């Protein structure tokens, strides 16, 4: 039963519709910063990654949290799950992708949807710092794609410390998600993403003169244009389609060998039909795919925006259960 037959999530009566369930929690929920201990991790290629910790002394459980596109550990959904896990005894590390978190990275390359080498570096560092801890991975949106791709790329060679994983609102088919976000109904999200990515490229052009062509950047309106011009060539891909194909986690889902919860609302405005891997979950007893009717993108709000939301309780329930099958079907609706 890897596909959860019926999710118990119910959106609050006062918050209906995919866009409201996506935007309202992101703008109006406020969670105190939990991961306050900062650490800079130097990489072998001369770059660095910034991590933020909330450490529970003598804990044997460690959660590594990966954020979404143009976000950071400051995101409410990162601090929300960090608070829930930390209160239940986990140590938590939330990490910034290259160039995120307010500090430009040193190299021309940045982060992207398939950069599992950076997640590997984070995990290796975490194992050195906490050698006796089981590690749970939690990824949101782009960070969820990264997490799933990591789990399925080379499942036989993953460290024994890797325990379980949860991935939320994942664009597991990047081409499909890119096309969906380019539709007129999603213009607000796309404009926000494009402005942030364009600003990042302009900063890179100043840092690396002569290596980035800014011609026409202001006219770009879609990921297809941006990824074709910048993401793909900077990171060694032929074009946007090549990047999307090689970095999508969907082809790796049937190979995952660690219990993994994939949680995606059916009304997620960012995702199209190919981002709902029912067939892959049915083929893989380790992949538990739950698709509530509502929830938006990284939303799943409860009746109160100030409290813990359903998504956080669902993820912790899955990670903490003695057997992952026990957790399926036991989550409770938002109170």
C-alpha positions in Angstrom: 0.0 0.0 0.0 2.7 2.6 -0.9 0.0 5.0 -2.3 -1.9 6.2 0.7 -5.6 5.4 -0.2 -7.1 8.4 1.6 -5.5 11.3 3.2 -7.0 12.8 6.4 -6.0 16.4 5.6 -8.9 18.8 5.5 -8.3 22.5 4.7 -9.9 25.0 7.1 -13.3 26.2 6.1 -12.1 29.8 5.9 -9.2 29.1 3.5 -10.4 27.6 0.3 -8.6 27.3 -3.0 -5.0 26.4 -4.1 -3.7 29.9 -4.2 -5.0 30.9 -0.8 -3.7 27.7 0.7 -0.3 28.5 -0.8 0.0 32.2 -0.2 -1.6 32.7 3.2 0.7 30.4 5.2 3.8 31.8 3.5 2.9 35.4 4.2 1.1 35.3 7.5 2.4 32.4 9.5 5.3 33.4 11.8 7.5 30.9 13.5 10.4 31.8 15.8 13.8 31.1 14.5 14.8 27.6 15.9 18.0 26.9 14.0 20.1 29.6 15.5 23.6 28.1 15.7 25.4 29.0 12.5 28.2 27.1 10.8 30.1 27.5 7.5 31.1 24.3 5.8 34.0 24.6 3.4 33.8 22.5 0.2 36.5 20.7 -1.8 35.9 22.9 -4.8 36.7 26.1 -2.9 33.1 27.1 -2.3 31.1 26.8 1.0 27.7 26.0 2.3 26.1 27.7 5.3 24.2 25.6 7.9 22.0 26.4 10.8 21.6 24.1 13.8 19.2 23.4 16.7 21.0 20.8 18.8 19.4 18.5 21.3 22.2 17.2 23.7 22.6 13.4 23.6 20.0 13.0 20.8 20.3 10.0 18.5 18.1 11.5 15.8 19.2 14.2 13.4 17.0 15.8 10.7 18.5 17.6 7.7 16.1 20.1 6.1 16.4 21.3 2.5 14.4 24.4 1.4 12.8 25.4 -1.9 13.6 27.6 -4.9 15.0 31.1 -4.0 14.3 30.4 -0.3 16.4 29.7 2.8 16.2 28.2 6.3 14.4 31.4 7.3 11.3 30.1 5.5 8.3 29.5 7.8 7.9 25.9 6.6 11.6 25.2 7.5 11.4 26.7 11.0 7.9 25.1 11.5 9.1 21.6 11.0 12.4 22.4 12.8 10.4 23.5 15.9 8.3 20.4 15.8 11.2 18.0 15.5 13.4 19.8 18.0 10.6 19.8 20.6 10.4 16.0 20.2 14.1 15.4 20.7 15.7 15.6 17.3 18.7 17.7 16.5 18.0 19.7 13.4 20.2 21.2 10.6 18.8 23.5 8.0 21.2 24.3 5.2 21.4 27.1 2.6 21.9 26.2 -1.0 24.8 27.9 -2.7 24.2 31.6 -2.8 21.1 31.5 -0.6 20.8 32.9 2.9 22.1 36.3 2.1 25.8 35.6 1.3 26.9 35.1 -2.3 28.8 31.9 -2.9 32.4 32.2 -4.3 32.1 30.3 -7.6 30.3 31.1 -10.8 28.1 28.0 -10.3 25.1 28.3 -8.0 22.5 25.8 -6.7 20.1 23.9 -8.9 17.4 21.2 -8.7 19.8 18.3 -9.1 22.9 19.3 -7.2 23.0 16.2 -5.0 26.8 16.7 -4.5 26.0 19.5 -2.1 23.5 17.4 -0.2 26.1 14.7 0.0 28.6 17.1 1.4 26.1 18.3 4.0 25.3 14.7 5.1 29.0 13.8 5.3 29.6 16.8 7.5 26.6 16.0 9.7 27.9 12.4 10.2 31.3 13.6 11.2 29.7 16.0 13.8 27.1 13.5 15.0 28.6 10.0 14.2 26.1 8.1 16.3 22.9 9.7 15.1 20.3 8.3 12.6 19.7 10.9 9.9 16.2 11.8 8.5 16.0 13.9 5.4 13.2 16.4 4.9 12.9 18.4 1.7 10.5 21.0 0.4 9.7 21.7 -3.3 13.1 22.0 -5.0 14.7 20.6 -1.8 12.3 17.7 -2.0 13.4 17.0 -5.6 17.0 17.1 -4.4 16.2 14.7 -1.5 14.4 12.2 -3.7 17.1 12.2 -6.4 19.8 11.6 -3.8 17.9 8.7 -2.3 17.3 7.0 -5.7 20.6 7.8 -7.6 22.8 5.2 -5.9 20.6 3.6 -3.2 23.0 0.8 -2.5 25.9 3.1 -1.5 24.0 5.5 0.8 25.5 5.7 4.4 24.0 3.4 7.0 23.1 6.5 9.0 20.3 7.4 6.6 17.1 6.4 8.2 14.0 7.8 6.6 12.9 10.8 4.4 10.0 13.0 3.7 9.5 15.2 0.6 6.8 17.8 0.4 5.2 19.5 -2.8 7.9 18.1 -5.1 8.3 19.1 -8.8 9.6 15.6 -9.5 9.2 16.2 -13.2 10.9 19.5 -13.8 9.7 20.0 -17.3 6.1 19.5 -16.3 6.5 21.9 -13.3 8.2 24.5 -15.5 5.3 24.4 -18.0 2.7 24.6 -15.3 4.3 27.6 -13.6 4.4 29.3 -17.0 0.6 29.3 -17.4 -1.3 32.6 -16.9 -2.9 31.5 -13.6 0.6 31.3 -12.1 2.0 34.7 -13.3 2.4 36.0 -9.7 4.6 33.1 -8.6 6.6 33.2 -11.8 7.2 36.9 -11.7 8.4 36.6 -8.1 10.8 33.8 -8.9 12.1 35.4 -12.1 12.8 38.7 -10.3 14.9 36.9 -7.7 16.7 34.7 -10.2 17.4 37.7 -12.5 18.9 39.6 -9.6 21.1 36.7 -8.7 22.4 36.5 -12.3 23.1 40.2 -12.4 25.2 39.9 -9.2 27.1 37.0 -10.8 27.8 39.1 -13.9 29.4 41.8 -11.7 31.5 39.2 -9.7 32.5 37.3 -12.9 33.0 40.0 -15.6 32.8 38.7 -19.2 31.5 35.3 -18.2 27.7 36.1 -18.2 25.7 37.7 -21.0 22.9 39.8 -19.7 21.4 40.6 -23.1 17.6 40.2 -22.9 17.5 39.2 -19.3 14.8 41.7 -18.5 12.5 40.2 -21.1 12.7 36.7 -19.7 9.4 35.5 -18.3 9.7 31.7 -17.9 12.0 29.0 -16.4 12.5 27.7 -19.9 14.1 31.0 -21.0 16.2 31.3 -17.8 17.3 27.7 -17.6 18.2 27.6 -21.3 20.4 30.8 -21.0 21.9 30.5 -17.5 21.1 27.4 -15.4 22.0 24.8 -18.0 25.3 26.2 -19.4 26.6 27.4 -16.1 26.1 23.9 -14.6 27.2 21.8 -17.5 23.9 20.9 -19.2 23.2 21.3 -22.9 20.0 23.3 -22.6 16.9 23.6 -20.4 15.4 20.3 -21.5 18.7 18.5 -20.8 18.8 20.0 -17.4 15.2 19.1 -16.6 15.6 15.6 -17.8 18.9 14.9 -15.9 17.9 16.6 -12.7 14.3 15.4 -12.2 13.8 13.0 -9.4 11.0 11.1 -11.0 13.2 8.6 -12.9 14.8 7.6 -9.6 11.7 7.1 -7.5 11.4 3.3 -8.1 15.0 2.8 -6.9 14.6 4.4 -3.5 15.3 1.8 -0.7 14.7 3.9 2.4 11.2 4.5 3.7 10.1 7.8 2.2 6.9 9.9 2.5 6.1 12.0 -0.6 3.3 14.5 0.3 1.8 16.5 -2.5 -1.6 18.2 -2.7 -3.7 17.5 -5.7 -4.5 21.2 -6.1 -0.8 22.3 -5.9 -0.7 25.2 -8.4 3.0 24.7 -9.2 2.6 21.1 -10.4 1.1 19.4 -13.4 -0.1 15.8 -14.0 3.4 14.3 -14.5 4.4 15.5 -11.0 2.1 12.9 -9.3 4.0 9.6 -9.4 1.2 7.2 -8.5 2.7 4.4 -10.8 6.2 4.8 -9.3 4.8 4.6 -5.8 2.8 1.4 -6.6 6.1 -0.2 -7.9 8.1 0.7 -4.8 7.2 -0.5 -1.3 9.6 2.1 0.2 7.8 5.1 -1.4 4.7 6.2 0.4 2.8 8.7 -1.8 0.1 10.8 -0.1 -1.9 13.2 -2.2 -4.6 15.1 -0.3 -7.2 16.9 -2.3 -6.2 20.3 -1.0 -3.2 21.9 0.6 -1.7 24.1 -2.1 2.1 24.3 -2.5 4.0 23.7 0.8 0.8 24.9 2.5 -1.5 22.4 4.3 -2.6 25.1 6.8 -4.5 24.2 9.9 -7.3 26.1 11.5 -4.8 28.4 13.2 -1.8 29.9 11.3 0.0 30.4 14.6 0.2 26.7 15.5 1.8 23.6 14.1 0.2 22.6 10.8 -1.0 19.2 9.6 2.1 18.8 7.3 4.5 19.0 10.2 2.5 16.5 12.3 2.3 14.1 9.3 6.0 14.2 8.6 7.0 13.7 12.2 4.5 10.8 12.6 6.1 9.1 9.6 9.6 9.6 10.8 8.9 8.5 14.4 6.8 5.5 13.8 8.4 2.1 14.7 7.4 0.9 11.3 6.5 3.3 8.5 3.5 1.3 7.5 2.1 1.9 11.0 2.0 5.7 10.3 0.0 5.3 7.1 -3.7 6.1 7.8 -3.1 7.2 11.3 -2.7 11.0 10.9 -5.5 13.1 12.2 -7.3 16.1 10.5 -6.3 19.6 11.6 -8.0 20.6 14.8 
